[in-house]
Amino acid sequence: MARPATSSLLRPLASAIRAPAAPGGPLQTRSLLNAASRSGVNTASIDNRVLEGVNGFLPKGNFDRLQEWQLGLWERLQGEVQNNPALVETKQKWDRYGLDMTDLISTTARDKNLTLAYNYAALLLNNSFFLEGLSAETPRDVPSEFKVLQEKVEAYAEGLVGGGWLWIVRTGQSKYDLDVIPTFASGTLLVTLRSQRGRESTLPLFAEPPTSGTTEAPTTDSSSSSDAAVSSETSAGSPLAERPSNRRASSTFSKDAIKYPTPLAVLNLFEHAYIGEKYGVWGKREYARDWWKNLDWNKVAKRNSTSS
């Protein structure tokens, strides 16, 4: 049976961002988000006000590009999940229960033939975490335990070559056990040993579509091959037996997972994130400094307090 074509669910949204401004004014992000929400795409994981631009940080044009990138990654991940036979179980579960990103990254990271799916998934997870960490409110004072890291953040950002991510992490039992760690390309610190760290795994990612984009409606027949595939995964001896049958794991950490380093916030250092009308080619240090000022420090401090 021929596999269904890639979903058209996300294409109108990505095209809308790429479209030139209408005669009456620029593209309104709120209209895009409303259209996405009506299509079942998640828009609730971030403060949508940041997409209109953050004073003292990125202007709206940069956030438009970040949205275009996120939606393009989702479209490409959907295509890979639909058309790669090795991901048929992922496709079935996504369509029936919603996407388990932790499981997808854990599975694809172990198989070089699934590198493309891993790259798309990890970039989506990282970029969503970046957007989730921003505040549209007036910048607040940085908590004392984090202040020592600011110069290190700026220096790392300026020195890192190529696209990547700069993480603020918890490294030990004390709330003062903090550090800065870079990863490159699609490297992520958010998933280790089939467990998501630093981010609540039940929270959908930004712009997450409800299904893999299949044009076939999922069957509810308990004797269907889809149900059989899902059932076989949880049979005794299966490496997937520990995975829950519901949509996502209900907790951020598995009981025996390695907790550290635990990500508390991340900075996107890909050029399309910062190059524009405010930051030039050599503006990464200023970009990192302004990101530091405009982090949602209430959220970061809460993550730190729950990481022990």
C-alpha positions as a printed NumPy array, in Angstrom:
array([[  0.   ,   0.   ,   0.   ],
       [  1.369,   3.405,  -0.958],
       [  2.343,   5.645,   1.888],
       [  0.359,   8.866,   2.269],
       [  1.885,  12.088,   1.027],
       [  3.374,  14.581,   3.438],
       [  0.701,  16.483,   5.33 ],
       [ -0.474,  19.855,   4.136],
       [ -1.285,  20.824,   7.739],
       [  1.857,  22.878,   8.29 ],
       [  2.538,  24.109,   4.759],
       [  0.037,  26.981,   4.773],
       [  1.463,  28.175,   8.096],
       [  5.07 ,  28.114,   6.907],
       [  4.072,  29.74 ,   3.614],
       [  2.236,  32.465,   5.484],
       [  5.386,  33.403,   7.37 ],
       [  7.433,  33.477,   4.151],
       [  4.813,  35.54 ,   2.312],
       [  5.535,  39.255,   1.727],
       [  3.667,  41.824,   3.77 ],
       [  0.14 ,  42.554,   2.643],
       [ -0.64 ,  46.046,   1.292],
       [ -2.434,  46.88 ,   4.509],
       [  0.497,  46.093,   6.784],
       [  2.928,  43.367,   7.905],
       [  1.989,  39.78 ,   8.533],
       [  0.279,  39.503,  11.917],
       [  1.756,  36.734,  14.03 ],
       [ -1.448,  36.518,  16.023],
       [ -3.381,  35.576,  12.852],
       [ -0.847,  32.846,  12.153],
       [ -1.177,  31.516,  15.694],
       [ -4.97 ,  31.56 ,  15.517],
       [ -4.853,  29.601,  12.263],
       [ -2.378,  27.152,  13.773],
       [ -4.533,  26.669,  16.856],
       [ -7.619,  25.93 ,  14.747],
       [ -5.588,  23.282,  12.902],
       [ -4.745,  21.555,  16.17 ],
       [ -1.134,  22.786,  16.204],
       [  0.089,  23.618,  19.696],
       [  0.79 ,  27.29 ,  20.385],
       [  0.389,  27.233,  24.178],
       [  3.879,  26.204,  25.275],
       [  5.328,  29.72 ,  24.961],
       [  4.279,  33.275,  25.788],
       [  2.92 ,  34.263,  22.38 ],
       [  3.733,  37.898,  23.039],
       [  7.42 ,  37.223,  22.46 ],
       [  6.645,  36.427,  18.817],
       [  5.785,  40.084,  18.292],
       [  9.347,  40.992,  19.316],
       [ 11.017,  41.403,  22.695],
       [ 12.084,  44.929,  23.621],
       [ 15.795,  44.975,  24.271],
       [ 16.301,  41.661,  22.481],
       [ 15.081,  40.272,  19.153],
       [ 12.722,  42.2  ,  16.858],
       [  9.688,  40.577,  15.288],
       [ 11.488,  39.746,  12.034],
       [ 13.803,  37.346,  13.817],
       [ 10.904,  35.611,  15.537],
       [  9.176,  35.251,  12.161],
       [ 12.254,  33.402,  10.897],
       [ 12.387,  31.24 ,  14.008],
       [  8.742,  30.292,  13.464],
       [  9.402,  29.533,   9.796],
       [ 12.295,  27.289,  10.823],
       [ 10.218,  25.509,  13.479],
       [  7.331,  24.879,  11.108],
       [  9.705,  23.722,   8.369],
       [ 11.342,  21.27 ,  10.762],
       [  7.938,  19.883,  11.748],
       [  6.985,  19.431,   8.096],
       [ 10.22 ,  17.603,   7.356],
       [  9.942,  15.422,  10.455],
       [  6.416,  14.462,   9.435],
       [  7.687,  13.499,   5.98 ],
       [ 10.492,  11.393,   7.428],
       [  8.174,   9.619,   9.878],
       [  5.659,   8.879,   7.127],
       [  8.142,   7.618,   4.556],
       [ 10.794,   5.786,   6.599],
       [  9.716,   2.153,   7.186],
       [ 11.844,   2.02 ,  10.339],
       [  9.592,   4.682,  11.909],
       [  6.24 ,   3.002,  11.285],
       [  5.693,   2.407,  15.024],
       [  6.457,   6.065,  15.752],
       [  3.948,   7.089,  13.088],
       [  1.225,   4.846,  14.507],
       [  1.723,   6.127,  18.032],
       [  1.88 ,   9.77 ,  16.937],
       [ -1.41 ,   9.413,  15.09 ],
       [ -3.14 ,   7.583,  17.921],
       [ -1.752,   9.199,  21.084],
       [  0.264,  12.24 ,  20.048],
       [  4.02 ,  12.521,  19.629],
       [  6.335,  11.232,  22.358],
       [  9.398,  13.321,  21.495],
       [ 11.481,  11.781,  24.275],
       [ 10.959,   8.315,  22.826],
       [ 11.541,   9.49 ,  19.251],
       [ 14.904,  11.077,  20.102],
       [ 15.957,   8.107,  22.258],
       [ 15.124,   5.69 ,  19.442],
       [ 16.654,   7.585,  16.531],
       [ 19.857,   8.507,  18.398],
       [ 20.884,   4.844,  18.453],
       [ 20.489,   4.173,  14.72 ],
       [ 22.628,   5.904,  12.081],
       [ 19.941,   5.158,   9.494],
       [ 17.579,   7.43 ,  11.436],
       [ 19.966,  10.372,  11.718],
       [ 17.749,  12.703,   9.699],
       [ 14.748,  12.112,  11.962],
       [ 16.962,  12.593,  15.029],
       [ 18.318,  15.887,  13.705],
       [ 14.856,  17.287,  12.989],
       [ 13.503,  16.137,  16.354],
       [ 16.409,  17.442,  18.449],
       [ 16.387,  20.835,  16.709],
       [ 12.635,  21.126,  17.303],
       [ 13.026,  20.286,  20.977],
       [ 15.921,  22.702,  21.482],
       [ 14.273,  25.592,  19.643],
       [ 11.031,  25.147,  21.553],
       [ 12.98 ,  25.193,  24.845],
       [ 14.702,  28.404,  23.709],
       [ 11.369,  30.118,  22.953],
       [  9.77 ,  28.804,  26.152],
       [ 12.495,  30.457,  28.21 ],
       [ 11.92 ,  34.017,  26.964],
       [  9.929,  36.667,  28.802],
       [  7.799,  39.421,  27.292],
       [  7.679,  41.223,  30.636],
       [  9.97 ,  43.971,  31.889],
       [ 13.338,  42.337,  32.673],
       [ 13.733,  41.366,  36.323],
       [ 16.854,  41.066,  38.431],
       [ 18.948,  37.996,  37.783],
       [ 18.93 ,  35.633,  40.792],
       [ 22.196,  35.873,  42.712],
       [ 23.241,  32.273,  42.088],
       [ 23.262,  32.855,  38.303],
       [ 25.1  ,  36.188,  38.124],
       [ 28.555,  34.636,  38.029],
       [ 27.68 ,  32.907,  34.728],
       [ 26.92 ,  35.987,  32.607],
       [ 30.467,  36.673,  31.42 ],
       [ 30.944,  32.993,  30.618],
       [ 27.741,  32.966,  28.548],
       [ 28.889,  35.98 ,  26.526],
       [ 32.39 ,  34.56 ,  25.973],
       [ 31.098,  31.163,  24.87 ],
       [ 28.591,  32.76 ,  22.5  ],
       [ 31.257,  34.911,  20.888],
       [ 33.71 ,  32.046,  20.518],
       [ 31.396,  29.272,  19.336],
       [ 31.864,  28.622,  15.599],
       [ 28.893,  27.507,  13.535],
       [ 25.349,  26.768,  14.594],
       [ 24.695,  25.394,  18.033],
       [ 23.241,  25.895,  21.499],
       [ 24.441,  27.385,  24.755],
       [ 22.948,  25.808,  27.867],
       [ 22.647,  27.032,  31.438],
       [ 22.718,  23.831,  33.466],
       [ 22.427,  22.534,  37.007],
       [ 25.407,  20.258,  37.708],
       [ 24.886,  19.01 ,  41.267],
       [ 22.799,  18.902,  44.422],
       [ 23.209,  22.571,  45.396],
       [ 21.31 ,  25.351,  43.649],
       [ 24.713,  27.025,  43.231],
       [ 26.068,  24.078,  41.214],
       [ 25.61 ,  25.828,  37.881],
       [ 27.57 ,  25.97 ,  34.648],
       [ 27.435,  26.8  ,  30.946],
       [ 27.737,  24.009,  28.342],
       [ 27.734,  24.347,  24.526],
       [ 26.43 ,  21.745,  22.101],
       [ 26.785,  21.863,  18.339],
       [ 24.367,  21.409,  15.438],
       [ 21.546,  19.133,  16.68 ],
       [ 23.187,  18.177,  19.963],
       [ 20.748,  18.301,  22.883],
       [ 20.965,  17.966,  26.664],
       [ 17.21 ,  17.588,  27.115],
       [ 16.978,  13.815,  26.615],
       [ 19.162,  11.171,  28.289],
       [ 18.479,   7.501,  28.978],
       [ 14.904,   7.71 ,  27.631],
       [ 14.123,  10.525,  30.057],
       [ 13.544,  14.216,  29.432],
       [ 15.428,  16.527,  31.793],
       [ 14.873,  20.165,  32.662],
       [ 11.637,  20.396,  30.709],
       [  8.255,  18.941,  31.623],
       [  7.848,  16.07 ,  29.175],
       [  4.037,  16.35 ,  29.142],
       [  4.248,  19.871,  27.673],
       [  3.821,  19.856,  23.87 ],
       [  6.526,  21.547,  21.844],
       [  5.903,  24.862,  20.117],
       [  3.861,  24.4  ,  16.903],
       [  3.594,  20.646,  17.519],
       [  1.071,  19.114,  15.082],
       [ -1.454,  16.635,  16.469],
       [ -0.542,  13.823,  14.051],
       [  2.233,  12.691,  11.736],
       [  0.249,  14.232,   8.892],
       [ -1.211,  10.993,   7.633],
       [ -4.223,  11.232,   5.347],
       [ -5.55 ,   7.95 ,   6.74 ],
       [ -7.842,   8.152,   9.771],
       [ -6.607,   5.937,  12.631],
       [ -8.783,   2.897,  13.173],
       [-10.373,   2.102,  16.507],
       [-10.705,  -1.606,  15.69 ],
       [ -8.882,  -3.436,  18.467],
       [ -7.994,  -6.191,  16.022],
       [ -6.297,  -3.79 ,  13.613],
       [ -2.655,  -4.139,  12.683],
       [ -1.98 ,  -0.72 ,  14.243],
       [ -3.211,  -1.921,  17.62 ],
       [ -1.265,  -5.12 ,  17.194],
       [  1.919,  -3.165,  16.565],
       [  1.365,  -1.011,  19.635],
       [  0.566,  -4.055,  21.731],
       [  3.663,  -5.923,  20.55 ],
       [  5.89 ,  -3.108,  21.756],
       [  4.889,  -3.615,  25.372],
       [  5.19 ,  -7.379,  25.352],
       [  7.554,  -9.073,  27.789],
       [ 11.18 ,  -8.786,  26.78 ],
       [ 10.59 ,  -5.849,  24.437],
       [ 13.08 ,  -2.976,  24.749],
       [ 10.062,  -0.679,  24.635],
       [  8.219,  -2.415,  27.445],
       [  8.895,   0.395,  29.892],
       [  7.214,   2.96 ,  27.671],
       [  3.728,   4.005,  28.811],
       [  0.765,   3.439,  26.507],
       [ -0.573,   6.939,  27.089],
       [  0.453,  10.084,  25.232],
       [  3.589,  10.964,  27.184],
       [  5.378,  10.042,  30.358],
       [  3.787,  11.837,  33.291],
       [  7.016,  12.979,  34.968],
       [ 10.129,  14.801,  33.848],
       [ 12.576,  12.281,  35.316],
       [ 12.506,   8.53 ,  35.381],
       [ 13.313,   7.064,  38.775],
       [ 16.884,   6.06 ,  38.048],
       [ 17.76 ,   8.625,  35.386],
       [ 20.977,  10.603,  35.593],
       [ 19.808,  14.084,  36.552],
       [ 22.883,  16.148,  35.843],
       [ 23.63 ,  18.235,  33.954],
       [ 20.017,  19.419,  33.985],
       [ 19.183,  22.116,  31.403],
       [ 17.618,  25.266,  32.835],
       [ 17.67 ,  27.481,  29.725],
       [ 19.204,  27.48 ,  26.249],
       [ 20.337,  30.086,  23.737],
       [ 19.887,  29.432,  20.012],
       [ 23.169,  30.351,  18.276],
       [ 22.197,  29.585,  14.692],
       [ 22.718,  32.629,  12.475],
       [ 19.085,  32.845,  11.4  ],
       [ 18.178,  33.39 ,  15.065],
       [ 20.178,  36.574,  15.598],
       [ 21.307,  38.107,  12.287],
       [ 18.977,  40.906,  11.224],
       [ 18.258,  44.558,  11.755],
       [ 19.678,  44.576,  15.307],
       [ 22.572,  42.114,  15.501],
       [ 25.056,  41.803,  12.663],
       [ 27.416,  39.   ,  11.728],
       [ 29.692,  39.86 ,  14.668],
       [ 26.93 ,  40.614,  17.167],
       [ 26.778,  37.322,  19.056],
       [ 28.197,  38.691,  22.308],
       [ 25.602,  41.486,  22.41 ],
       [ 22.904,  38.995,  21.391],
       [ 23.876,  36.699,  24.284],
       [ 23.986,  39.629,  26.729],
       [ 20.475,  40.735,  25.76 ],
       [ 19.153,  37.162,  25.923],
       [ 20.489,  36.937,  29.469],
       [ 18.577,  40.083,  30.426],
       [ 15.323,  38.878,  28.854],
       [ 15.178,  35.33 ,  30.16 ],
       [ 12.125,  34.376,  32.173],
       [ 14.117,  34.16 ,  35.407],
       [ 11.065,  33.076,  37.397],
       [ 10.863,  30.004,  35.171],
       [ 14.62 ,  29.378,  35.239],
       [ 14.774,  29.682,  39.033],
       [ 11.818,  27.307,  39.386],
       [ 13.532,  24.727,  37.177],
       [ 16.647,  25.072,  39.316],
       [ 14.699,  24.597,  42.545],
       [ 13.057,  21.391,  41.277],
       [ 16.256,  19.846,  39.915],
       [ 17.677,  18.598,  43.223]])
